[in-house]
């Protein structure tokens, strides 16, 4: 059996639950490959999987088995050599599968997998759409990533608390980073749409801080400037922690105090900004 690289093990296990074999044999999947211009690449990894199989069982659907092994190879190669394209490919794969099955997907495990791999808020937003593609309405448990309110914040804080309880401190920092990214982008989309293409977290925090200062100055409202200056300061700290300790980037292990501090700081910054989100 072909093994995924270590960072993709959890994602691969969740993919196994979908039993992709029949789908990977379907015209839907092969059309997807042609549209993405990876049809020759798929044929190559499929041949590699087929050649690697050392057994044959009477009545076994070897094409489905080889296809499932081939997707493991494909994801390994794309993640290692074409990281920037990995998330768009994975979302397209799941979307095509959902359309083929004509079913919504349970995306909670995939959300955690992708966050650990460094997925952006936009990628998570696209993933969450797959939870209600065929539903009449959005389930109450699903909150689109670009909608930020106190309920959404409490959901993320609970995720951070859970990760701390489970001693997954690197995941806590990933959640903290993603929370800031989401709320900053929501604020910029609402109040500074001309800057919606900005995607660097530190730049987003500065945009939000400066806009808040302008709003308060225009309204002649007194405020301690140092409080608003904490927005980019905390953001820089969380960003540096993520780059050093997050499972999305390195294998270093953070400690409980750092995870708790990031959780508390991010919660405070998010609550502050939500007071100014109309």
Helices and strands as residue ranges (DSSP letters): G 6-8, H 9-16, H 21-25, H 27-35, H 39-52, H 62-81, H 83-101, H 108-116, H 121-129, H 150-165, H 169-191, G 193-195, H 201-218, H 225-245, H 256-274
